[in-house]
Every structure is written in C-alpha cells, then in structure tokens.
C-alpha cells in the first residue's frame, strides 16, 4: 500500500494594494493564484473608513481577505504602501512562504519585489497593462489584471473577446525563443517553448493576445506551425519557406 503523502501546494502570501487594484478582478485573481499555490495569507491595504473602497469591502468576507486599515492622517502620504512593505518583510523573514503575490500597478513596489527574489522566493505580480516595466520585470511572472476581469474570464476560448494586443505582437518574442533553444531538429517542445518565452518576458500570457493556450496562439501566427507526436506531445517550429530543401537549416531568425 502506497503511504506516500501528496506534496503540499506552495504557500503564498497575497498582499493587495487596494488603491491600485479593482475589486472587479477578485474572483479571477484568486482562481489564478490557485494555479500557483495556496493563498495562506490574504491581506489588503488602504483606508476603508470611507465609501471609496466599497467595492472591495463587499468581497472581503467571500475570499477571506483581511483588511489592514490605514487611516489617511496626512494628505499625500501613503501609509498603506509602507504598511504593506513592512508586512511583506516580516512574512519573508518568517521563512514560511514559497512565494508572494503582489497585487498592484504601482512601480513603488519594484524594490520590494526585487528584495524578495534576492532571498530566493518567487514573486508573482498582478497589475494592469499600464504597470511600469520596472515592476513587471522585477517579478518572476506578471499577470495583467485585464485578463482576470469577468468578461475575459467567462470566455473559454478567449478568441471571441477583444485581446489586449494583436497576436502578431507575440511573433517576435516566440521567434526569438525558438531560435535560442538548442535543438538539433527544427521542432521544439511547446512546453519548453512556453518556459523559454516566460523567461524572456515575465508578463507573457497567451490570454493577452486573445488565446487561452500557447498552442492556440502559436497556431494562429502564420510564421509557425504546430504538430503533435504519437504520444500527444505538442511541437512547434518556424514555418519552412516554399523553396527550402529537406535537411536545410531552419529559416533565418
């Protein structure tokens, strides 16, 4: 009898900057986080004494998010950001977490993300498409919150929803990833390709280009072709030119 115990999901600390995140993403946010691990800590930071954050206040109990009240004693000073950073460092030094989810579009958290990663802990960022590149690249992975909104989240294929970017904008990045992969054959594994693309760009997400899966996105771009081997493994390559002979080098990158 197999008495092995299933490995526990990665423990994550979810810290939300309510001033820079919409409550409309909350369902999609926690479904996305569930793919990464277990949201062991769920905290949200801001001044909840007024009506400005009523949207967040109405969903806190549903998702077991603990509000960290920060009164705005002085105009122009963001006590919430400071409180979030202090809590993040306390949680980091507790050594109880494998990852942090920072939900904000504020570039002020760039140094925090970098500091956490220096400790060997993963950082997953969640913010809108206008989030500065410095914060996006400081995270191991960055997810656009537009992809978590109900309209985008409800579409199973996402092909019917309006993409944030044209699929052709992903062509250059995917081409670079294929060309950098060390493969004697033209074909490369789609799973390995996805890992390589993510390493090149932390905010890469097929949903940004209107597709739920990487295979669908690659198939939609005429520069590439996709096939499956007998074992079901998906492979991709740069599409050969019509005059290309068998055994010739792959198309120029």
C-alpha positions as CSV (number, residue, x, y, z in Angstrom):
1,X,0.0,0.0,0.0
2,X,1.3,3.4,-1.0
3,X,1.6,5.6,2.1
4,X,3.2,8.5,0.3
5,X,1.8,11.9,1.3
6,X,0.9,14.2,-1.6
7,X,3.2,17.2,-1.7
8,X,1.6,20.4,-0.3
9,X,1.0,23.3,-2.7
10,X,3.4,26.2,-2.5
11,X,2.4,28.5,0.4
12,X,1.7,32.1,-0.9
13,X,1.3,35.4,0.8
14,X,-1.2,37.6,-1.1
15,X,-0.8,41.3,-0.5
16,X,-3.2,43.7,-2.2
17,X,-2.8,47.4,-2.7
18,X,-6.5,48.4,-2.8
19,X,-5.7,51.8,-4.1
20,X,-4.1,50.4,-7.3
21,X,-6.3,47.3,-7.9
22,X,-10.0,47.0,-8.9
23,X,-12.4,44.7,-6.8
24,X,-13.8,43.5,-10.2
25,X,-10.8,41.2,-10.6
26,X,-11.2,39.4,-7.2
27,X,-12.8,36.2,-8.5
28,X,-10.3,35.8,-11.4
29,X,-7.4,36.8,-9.1
30,X,-7.9,34.0,-6.6
31,X,-8.6,31.4,-9.4
32,X,-5.3,32.4,-11.0
33,X,-3.5,32.3,-7.6
34,X,-4.9,28.8,-7.0
35,X,-3.0,27.6,-10.1
36,X,0.3,28.8,-8.4
37,X,-0.3,27.5,-4.9
38,X,-2.2,28.0,-1.7
39,X,-3.1,31.6,-0.7
40,X,-2.2,31.1,3.0
41,X,-2.1,34.8,3.8
42,X,-4.6,37.2,2.3
43,X,-4.3,40.9,3.2
44,X,-5.5,44.1,1.6
45,X,-4.2,47.6,2.5
46,X,-5.9,51.0,2.4
47,X,-8.2,53.4,4.3
48,X,-11.6,51.6,4.5
49,X,-13.2,54.3,6.7
50,X,-14.9,56.0,3.8
51,X,-17.1,54.8,0.8
52,X,-14.3,54.9,-1.8
53,X,-13.4,51.2,-1.4
54,X,-17.0,49.9,-1.0
55,X,-16.3,47.5,-3.9
56,X,-13.5,45.8,-2.1
57,X,-15.3,45.9,1.3
58,X,-18.2,43.9,-0.2
59,X,-16.0,41.0,-1.3
60,X,-13.5,40.7,1.6
61,X,-15.5,38.1,3.5
62,X,-16.2,35.9,0.4
63,X,-12.5,35.5,-0.2
64,X,-11.3,35.6,3.5
65,X,-9.2,38.7,2.8
66,X,-8.1,40.5,6.0
67,X,-8.3,44.4,5.7
68,X,-5.3,46.2,7.1
69,X,-6.8,49.6,8.0
70,X,-4.6,52.6,7.4
71,X,-6.1,56.0,8.2
72,X,-5.0,58.8,5.9
73,X,-3.8,61.2,8.6
74,X,-1.8,63.3,6.1
75,X,-2.6,64.2,2.5
76,X,-0.1,62.9,0.0
77,X,1.4,60.3,2.3
78,X,0.7,56.6,1.5
79,X,0.7,54.8,4.8
80,X,-0.9,51.8,3.2
81,X,2.2,51.2,0.9
82,X,4.5,51.4,3.9
83,X,2.4,49.0,5.9
84,X,2.3,46.5,3.0
85,X,6.1,46.6,2.7
86,X,6.6,46.2,6.4
87,X,4.3,43.2,6.5
88,X,5.9,41.7,3.4
89,X,9.4,41.8,5.0
90,X,8.1,40.3,8.3
91,X,6.4,37.5,6.3
92,X,9.6,37.0,4.2
93,X,11.8,36.6,7.3
94,X,9.4,34.1,8.8
95,X,10.6,31.7,6.1
96,X,7.1,30.2,5.9
97,X,6.3,31.1,2.3
98,X,7.4,29.9,-1.1
99,X,6.0,32.8,-2.9
100,X,4.4,36.3,-2.7
101,X,1.6,37.7,-4.8
102,X,1.8,41.5,-5.0
103,X,-1.4,42.9,-6.4
104,X,-0.7,46.5,-7.6
105,X,0.2,48.6,-10.6
106,X,2.4,50.8,-8.6
107,X,6.1,50.9,-9.6
108,X,7.0,51.8,-6.0
109,X,6.9,48.1,-5.2
110,X,9.7,47.3,-7.7
111,X,12.3,47.3,-4.9
112,X,10.2,45.1,-2.7
113,X,9.8,42.5,-5.4
114,X,13.5,42.6,-6.2
115,X,14.3,42.2,-2.5
116,X,12.0,39.2,-2.0
117,X,13.5,37.5,-5.1
118,X,17.0,38.1,-3.7
119,X,16.0,35.9,-0.9
120,X,15.2,33.1,-3.3
121,X,11.5,33.4,-3.0
122,X,9.2,33.7,-6.1
123,X,7.2,36.9,-6.7
124,X,4.1,37.0,-8.8
125,X,2.8,40.4,-9.8
126,X,-0.7,41.3,-10.7
127,X,-1.5,44.7,-12.3
128,X,-2.9,46.5,-15.2
129,X,-1.3,46.8,-18.6
130,X,0.0,50.3,-17.8
131,X,2.1,48.9,-14.9
132,X,5.7,50.2,-15.4
133,X,8.1,47.8,-16.9
134,X,10.4,48.0,-13.9
135,X,7.9,46.4,-11.6
136,X,6.8,43.8,-14.2
137,X,10.3,42.6,-14.8
138,X,11.1,42.5,-11.1
139,X,8.6,39.7,-10.7
140,X,9.1,36.1,-11.7
141,X,5.8,36.3,-13.5
142,X,3.4,39.2,-14.1
143,X,-0.2,38.8,-14.9
144,X,-2.3,41.6,-16.4
145,X,-5.5,42.1,-14.4
146,X,-7.4,42.9,-17.6
147,X,-7.2,39.1,-18.3
148,X,-8.8,38.4,-14.9
149,X,-11.9,40.6,-15.5
150,X,-15.3,38.8,-15.6
151,X,-15.8,39.4,-19.4
152,X,-12.4,37.9,-20.3
153,X,-12.6,35.2,-17.6
154,X,-16.0,34.0,-18.8
155,X,-14.8,33.2,-22.3
156,X,-13.5,29.6,-22.5
157,X,-11.6,30.2,-25.8
158,X,-11.0,33.9,-25.3
159,X,-10.9,34.1,-29.1
160,X,-14.3,35.9,-29.0
161,X,-13.1,38.6,-26.6
162,X,-11.1,41.6,-27.6
163,X,-7.4,40.9,-27.0
164,X,-5.2,43.4,-25.2
165,X,-2.6,43.0,-28.0
166,X,-2.6,41.6,-31.5
167,X,-1.3,38.0,-31.8
168,X,1.3,39.3,-34.3
169,X,2.9,41.3,-31.4
170,X,3.9,38.0,-29.9
171,X,5.5,36.7,-33.1
172,X,8.9,38.4,-32.5
173,X,9.2,37.0,-28.9
174,X,8.2,33.5,-29.8
175,X,10.6,33.5,-32.8
176,X,13.4,34.6,-30.6
177,X,12.6,31.9,-28.1
178,X,12.7,29.2,-30.8
179,X,15.9,30.5,-32.2
180,X,17.6,30.5,-28.8
181,X,16.5,26.9,-28.0
182,X,19.3,24.4,-28.6
183,X,17.6,21.8,-30.8
184,X,19.2,19.6,-33.5
185,X,15.8,19.3,-35.2
186,X,13.6,22.1,-36.4
187,X,10.9,21.2,-33.9
188,X,10.8,22.3,-30.3
189,X,8.6,21.2,-27.4
190,X,5.7,23.6,-26.8
191,X,6.1,23.2,-23.1
192,X,9.8,24.1,-23.2
193,X,9.0,26.9,-25.6
194,X,6.5,28.3,-23.1
195,X,9.1,28.2,-20.3
196,X,11.6,29.9,-22.6
197,X,9.2,32.7,-23.6
198,X,8.3,33.3,-19.9
199,X,12.0,33.6,-19.1
200,X,12.4,36.2,-21.8
201,X,9.3,38.2,-20.8
202,X,7.8,37.9,-17.3
203,X,4.4,39.3,-18.5
204,X,3.9,36.9,-21.4
205,X,0.5,35.4,-21.3
206,X,-1.4,33.9,-24.3
207,X,-4.6,35.5,-23.0
208,X,-3.1,38.9,-23.6
209,X,-3.2,38.0,-27.3
210,X,-6.7,36.6,-27.3
211,X,-5.9,32.9,-26.8
212,X,-6.3,30.7,-23.7
213,X,-3.4,28.3,-24.6
214,X,0.1,28.8,-26.0
215,X,-0.6,26.2,-28.7
216,X,-3.6,28.2,-30.0
217,X,-1.6,31.4,-30.1
218,X,1.3,29.8,-32.0
219,X,-1.0,28.1,-34.4
220,X,-2.7,31.5,-35.2
221,X,0.6,33.0,-36.4
222,X,1.5,32.1,-39.9
223,X,5.2,32.2,-39.2
224,X,4.9,29.0,-37.1
225,X,3.4,25.5,-37.4
226,X,2.4,23.1,-34.7
227,X,2.1,19.3,-34.7
228,X,1.6,16.5,-32.2
229,X,3.6,13.4,-31.9
230,X,2.1,10.0,-31.3
231,X,2.5,10.4,-27.5
232,X,0.5,13.6,-27.7
233,X,3.5,15.9,-27.2
234,X,2.9,19.2,-28.9
235,X,5.8,20.6,-31.0
236,X,6.4,23.9,-32.8
237,X,8.8,25.3,-35.4
238,X,9.4,28.2,-37.7
239,X,7.4,27.5,-40.9
240,X,9.8,26.5,-43.7
241,X,9.9,28.6,-46.8
242,X,8.4,27.0,-50.0
243,X,11.8,26.6,-51.6
244,X,13.5,25.1,-48.6
245,X,15.0,21.7,-49.1
246,X,14.8,18.8,-46.7
247,X,17.7,18.9,-44.2
248,X,18.5,22.5,-44.9
249,X,19.0,24.8,-41.9
250,X,15.9,26.3,-40.2
251,X,14.6,29.6,-41.5
252,X,16.7,32.6,-40.5
253,X,15.9,34.1,-37.1
